[in-house]
Amino acid sequence: MAIAAFPVTVAVLWALLRSPAGARLVAVPTGERWHEEATPTFGGVGIFAGFVAGVGAALAVGAVEWSGELGGILAGVTLLFVAGLVDDLRSLSPLVKLAAQIAAAVIVLAAGLSVELVGNDVLAWGIGILWLVGITNAFNLLDNMDGLAATLAAIACGYFAIDAVTEHENETVLVLAVALGVACAGFLPFNLRPGRAAHVFMGDSGSQVLGFGLASLALASSWTVAGTTTATILLPLLILAIPILDTTLVTLKRLAERRPVTQGGRDHSSHRLVYYGLSEAKAVLLLALVAGAIGATALAYNVLDNGRLTAVGVLLTFVLLVQFGSFLSEYERSVFLSALPILLATRYVFFVALGVYRRVWRFATARDVVAIAAGCVASAVVAYALLVALRPIGSFPAVEIFVVDAVLATLLVGASRLTLRLLPELRGHRLDRRRVLVVGAGTAGRGLARELRESHEARVVGFLDDNPRVRRRRILGISVVGSLDEAERAIASTRADEVLVTIPAAAQERLDGVVRASESAGVPCRIVRRHTEFSAPAPVEAPLS
């Protein structure tokens, strides 16, 4: 029922365009955007109304249950919608907008969303606030061309929705992603009109809703997973790669030119594509295709089957850069082509020195990507220094290109390497295996889940654990479906074929309840005892001859 967002968005925008109230929110032509006539900026009102209507409809029909996390996300989005609307009307200062964004981030984190990438709570909160505020501003900056922000947001919502029904099952994320994506679809016909002026802009009230909503989806779908893997970390980064890269480049360029980062301008990736000969519509289409391709990479690690995936990732990065080079002038193209062999050689040397090619990627973790990132960044810095030392580069945008290369190479090479880890898991999903419910999400339970996953003996369909901190969370991509008291309901909902208990030291009455639930459901229940003993070998005496 989240698709109710579409008709509500269309109806609200249609009504506002024909209402005198809509005339109060108008953007006059400036140097920040290529429009030649005053244009209404109440698109965010339609997007927000559609989003809330879609979530409300899903709640009404029981497609999703109310939770603290859902309430926190809605509250944060509402706060930034109001702040954006006020900014559209009266133009708030950057500090006031930043304060509103931080307040919204605190609301979401206090409501239950957490970052499980690190064990330190203070650091986790810092990462969460930085992520939520950063992506919110990324979409605020990205709203610089008709249809761009809404198109990329709709694509990102589509990938988060796919992930929510496949790898990281989550009804809340699914409903939020569908509602937000469909609201964007309802807005686009009023904003993206090739060859004609837009009827309406989304304004800050729309761009902040999109940015904060997507940042919250990323937290809820991926980074709240305990036992985080590299694939889990990369998922939101890849899906939102274009806004992240665009914001990074614009920020660096404006800092280098000593201009305020918050000041608008025509220095975004979309503007550069138009300068190089594309129309606005084609520039949006190209960026949408790139975003779609990178997002698909995030979800398709386990589709590829090639032992030389790192080389493919590096070559793909260069192909993208060569295509970018085709937009440059003849002189700049010669500099660009001179830089390619230097960068390729230095990257190979750094990858060899950092042991990228010696790692066993079948058992890769998040720490292994650090070597890739270090190699990409260091090689870009060295290659830039060599290029400047060997020849004059004139106005060639070397810094921007090497920054893009380092980020893309890290993402693509990391993604390609992680395919080797995830491919066996894909093959395992295709087998008809018994479904196992594991009691205990602690060290023993997680270890058992890893062993079953790698051996493909069974499929772990859920955890039962009394720890309230992991309730309804996902560990190793597996949902904690309830406490031990909810064993009977969990066995039925997960269609478990077997129950494995990994906490034999738990209170006897708690375990008895699990056993009775298993017997009632007609499934076997076994206790798994895992014990590791460390001891020094006894000395051996040898006779002297």
N, C-alpha and C positions, 0 to 999 in steps of 0.2 A: 504493500500500500504506500510505500515511500514515493512511488511514481506520481502520487497526488501533487507533488511539488511542481510538476510541469504546468498543469492547467492553472494552478494558483498563481505561479509566477507570471504566466502570460496574461491572466485576467487583471492582476494588479498593475502591470505595466501598461496594458491597454487602457485601463481606467485613468491612470495618472496622466497619460499623454493627452487625454481629453478633459482633464480636470484643471481648473484654475490654480489649484494647490501645487500642481506639478511645475508651474512656471516660476516658482520661488527657488528651485534648485536648477541653476543653469551654469554651464561652463562657457566662458567667453574664449575666443581664440587666443592662444599664447604660443610661445616658442617651444613648449614642451610636447605638443601634440599637433598633428597635421589635420586640423579641421578649420574651416574658413567661416563658420557661422556658429552662433550660440547654440549649445546643445544641452538638453536636460541631463542631470547627473543623478537621477533617482533610481537607476538600475539596481543599486544595492537594496533598495526597499523591496523590489520584486523578488530578488534572489533570497533575501532573508525571509520574507513571507512564505515563499515556496518551500524553503528548507524547513522551517518550523512546521508548516502544514504537513509536509511529507513525514517528518518524525512523529508528529501528533497522530496522523492516520495510522502509522505502524503500531504505535502504542495502543490506539483504540481497538484495533483488531487482534491484538495479542501477538503481533509478529516479533516484538521485542519487549523485554521486561524492563521496568523502570529500575535504574541503579544509580548509585552515587556518581559513578564515572559519567554516565549519560547526562545526569543533571549538571555536573560540573562543566562539561563541554558546552551544553546549551547556555549555561550562565555566562561562560567566557565569551562565546560567540555573540550573545546578546549585548554584553558590555561593549565589545568592540564595534558592533553595529551602531549602537547609540553614539559612541565617541566619533565614529566615522561620519555619521549623519550630521552631528554638530560641526565637525570639521568642514564638511561640504557647505554648511550654511554660514559659518562664521570664521573658518580657518584657524584651527588651533595651532599652538606652537609645537615644535618637534618634541620638547620635553614633556608637555602635557600628553601628547599621543604616546610617547614611550612609557609614561607612568601608567596609562590605561592598559597598554599591552602587558606590562609586567603584572599589573593587578589581575588581568584575565588569566595569565599563566599561573599565578599563585592559586587562583580559584580552582583551575583544572587539576593541579598537582595535589592540592589539599583535599579534593573530592575523591581521590583514590588512584588516579593515574600516576605511575612511577616509572623511573628509568632504571632498568635492571642491568644496564651495561656495566655498572660499577657497584662495589659493595658499600661504599661510603655514602650515607644518606645526604650529607651536605653537598658533596660533589654531584650526586644524582640530581638534586634539586637545581643546582647551577646549570647542569647540562640541559635539564628540562626547560628551564626559563630561557636559556640562550636559544634553544631550538625553536620554541614556540614564538618568541619575539623575532628571531631571525627570519623564519619562513613567512611570518605575517608581513614583515617589511619587504621581503623578496617579492611577494605578489603585489604589494603596494607600488613598488618600483616597476614591476612587470606590466602594470596596466598603463602602457604607453602607446598602444596601437589597437585599433578596433578589432575586437574578437580574440586578441592574443591571450589575455589572462584567463578568460572564461573557457577558451578551448583547451589550454593546457591543464586547467583545473578539472575539466570534465574527463580528460584522458587519465589524469592521476586518480580521480575518484573511481574510474572504471577498473584500474589495476588494484586499488585497495579493496574494491568489492570482490574481484576475482580471488584475491588472496584470502579474503574473509570466508569464502565458501570452499576453499581448497586446502591450503597449507596451514593457515592459522584460523580455524573456524571461530567466528565471533559474530553473533547476531547484531550486537550494538554497532560494530564497525560497518557491517553490511548495510544496515538501515541508514546510518549517517552518510556513508559514501554514496549510496543510491540517491538519497534525498538531495544532497549537495550537487551531485553530478547532473541530476535531472533538472534542478533549478537553473544550473548554468545553461543547459540545453534550451530551457524556456526563455532565457535572456538573449541568447545569441541571435535569433532572427531580428531582434530590435537593434542590435549593435553591429553585427558583421553583415554588411550589405555591399558586396563587391561592386565598385563603380559608382556607388551612391553614398551619400552622407549617412552616418548613423542616426537613428531616431533618438537614442539615449546612451549615455555612458553609465558605467557602474558606480563611479565615484569612490571615495575612500570607504564609504559604508559597505560597498560591495567587495572591494579588493581586500579589506581587512577581514571580512567574514570568510572569504575564500582561503586566504593565507592561514588564518588561525584555525579554521576548520580542518584543512588538510594537515597542518602540523599536529593537531590533536589526533587525527586519524592515524598518522604515522606512529605516534606514541602508543595508542590503544592497540594497534594491529601488530606491532613488531617489537618495540623497545621495552615493553612491559614483560617480555618473556624471560623467565628465570632460566639460567643455563644458556645464555645467549651465544649464538654461533655467528661466524662472520657473515653468512648469508642473511641472517636476521638483521645485522647491523646495516648491510648494504641495501636492503630492500627499499626503505624510504628514501635513502640518498639517491638511488638510481631513479626511482619514480619521479622525484622532484629535482632531477639533475639540472634541467634547463633553467628553472628559476634560481637555483643555487649558483650555477655558473654565471648567469647573467648578472646577478647581484654582486658577485665577487669581482667580476671584471669592471663593472661600473664603479664600484667602491674604490678599487685600486686606481683606476684612471682619474677619478675626481680627487682622490687624495694626492696623487702625483701632480695634478694641476692646481692643487691648493684651493679647490672649490668645495663648498658644503656638500656632503653626501646626500642630504635631504633635498637639495635643490634639483628640480627637474631638468631634463635636457634630452637632446637627441643623440645620445651616445650609447644606446642599448644595442644588443645584438640584432634586434628587429630593424632598427634604424640603419645599421651597417649593411644589412642585406638589401635594403632599399637603395642605399647609396651605390651599391654594386650592381644595380640594374633590375632588381626584382620589384614587382608591384607590392603594395601592402598586403593584398590577399595572398599572393604567392609567398611572401615572407612568413606570414602566419602559418600557411600550409607547410612550408619547409620546416619551421620550428616544431610544428605539431608532429610531423613525420619523425623527426629526430627524437622528440620526447616519447613518441610511441615505441620507437625501436629500442631506446634505452630502457624504457619501462618493461618492455617484453623481455629484455635480457634479465631483468631482476626476477622475473617469474619463471624463466625458462632455463635456469642453470642445468636442470636435470634432463634436458632434451638433447643437448649436444653430446657427442661421443667421439672425442678426438684427443689423442695423447699429446698433441702440440698446441694446446689451446692458448698458452701464453704468447707464442709467436703470432697466432691469429689475432689476439687482442692488441698486440703492439702494431701489427700491420693495419688493422682496422682504424686505429687512432691516426696513423699516418695518411690513410686514404681520406679520412674526414678532413685532415688538415690540407691535403693537396687540393681537395675540392674547394676549400676555403681560399686557397691560394689562387685558384682560377679567377676569383673576383678582383684580384689585385692588379695594379699596373704592371707594365713590362719590367720596370726596374725593380719593383717590390717583388715580383715573381722570381726574378733571378736571385735576389737575396733569400727568398723563401726556399728555393730549391737548393741553394748552397747550404742552408741550415739543416736540411734533412739528413744527409749522410753523417754530419757531425753529431746530431742528436741520436741517430740510430746507433752509432758506434759507442758513444758515451753511455747510453742506456744499457747496451749489452755488457759493457765492462762493469758497470755498477751492479747489474743483476748477478753476474758471475761472482763478483766480490762479496756480495751480501748473501750468497747461497740460495738465491731464488730457484735455481735449476736443480739444487740438491735436496729440496724439501719433499717430503712424502705428502702430497696434497690430498691423498685419500683420507688423511686424519688431520686436516687443516683446522686451525682455530682462528679466532680473531687476531691473535698475536702474530700469526704468519703474514697477515696482510701488511703489518708494519714494515716488513722488509721490502715489499713491493712499493709502498708509499715512499719510503726513504730513497729507494733506487730511482723512482720517477722524479722526485723533487730534486735530488742531488744531481742527477744527470741533466735535468733541464737547466739548473744553475750553471753547471760547468759548460754545457753546450752554448749557453748564451755568452759566457765569458770568452770562449774560444771564437765564436762568431764575430764578436765585437773586436777582438784582437786581430783577426785575420783580414777583415775587410770593413769598409764603411757601410753602414746600414741606412743612413739618411732618415727618412720619415717612416721607415718600415716599423710596424707595431710589434716589435720583437717580444717585449715584456708580456703583452696580452696573449700572444700566440703561445709562448712557452708556458705561461700559467695554465691556459686551456689544455695544452698537451699534457702537462703533469697531472692535472685532475682527471682528465679523460683516461689517460693511460692507467692510473691507479684503479679507477672504477672498472675499466674493461678487462685489464689483466687480472685483477682480483676476482672478478666475476667468472672469467674463463677458468681460472685455477680451481675455484670452488665447485665448478661443474664436476670435477673428478670426485669430489666428496659426495655430492648429492645424487649422482647417477645411480649408484647401487641402491639408494633409498627409493628411487623411482622404480627400479626393477622389482624391488621388494613389494611395493604397493600393488603391482600387477599380479602378484601371486595370491592364490586363495589360501590365506593363512588363518589360523584360529585367532580370535579376538580376545585379548587379555586385559583385565582390569587390575591394576597394581595398587595395593594398599600400602601407602607410605610413599611420600614424595621426597624423602630425605636422601642422604648419600647412597644408601643401599638400593632404594627404589629407582633413583636415577641411573645408577650403575646397571641394574637389571634391565631397565628400558633401553639403554645403549646396547647392551649385549644382544637383546632380542632383535633390535633394529638391524644391527650389523650382520647377525646370523640369519636373518629372515625366517626365524623359526615361528614367530608370532607377531601380531600387530598389537601394540599397546594402544588401547582406545581411551584410556583415561587413568587418572590417579584419584585415590581417596586419601585425604589427609585432614587431620584436625587443626592444623595450624591456620589461624584466620588470615595470616598475611599472604598465603598463597591461594586462598579460596577464590575460585573462578578465574584464576590466572592460568597461564600456560607455561609448562616446564619442558624444555627440549621440544617445543612445538606440540606438546600433549596437554590437554586441558585437565585441570584439577576439578573434577565434576562434583565434588561435595566432600562432606565429612564422613567418618565411619558410620554415623547414625543414619546416613542416607544411602547405605549400601544397596538396599533393595531397589530403590528408585534408580540408582546409578547403573545397576546391572541391567535393568530393563531398558533404560534410555540408550545405553551404549551397545546393547545386544551382545554382551560379553559371553564368550564360550568358556571362560575359566577365570578364576580369581586367584591372584598370587599375593600373599601377605609377606611384606619385607620388614615388618616391625614386630617380631615375635616377643619382644620385651614389653609391649604395650599392656595396659591393664586387661586382665582376663575377660572382664565383662564386655569390654569394647570389642575384643576379638570374637567373643561368643556371638555378638550381634551380627558380625560379618559372616560367620559360619552359618547362622540360621538363615540369613538372607540368601546365601548361596544355595542352601538346601531347598529353600522355598522356590527358588528360580530354576532348580534342577541343573546347576552347573557345579563342577568340581571346585573346591577351595583348597589350596596348598600353602604351606608355610615355607618360605625360602630363607634358609639360614646362610649368611655370608660371613665368613670369618677369615681374617688374614693374620698370620702369626709371623713375627720377625724374630729371628734368633741367629746367633753367631754359630757357625759350624764348629763342631768339637775338634780340638787339636788332634792330629794324628802323629803318633810317635813311631819313628823308624829306627830300627837297631843300627848301631854303628858297627861297621865291620873293620 
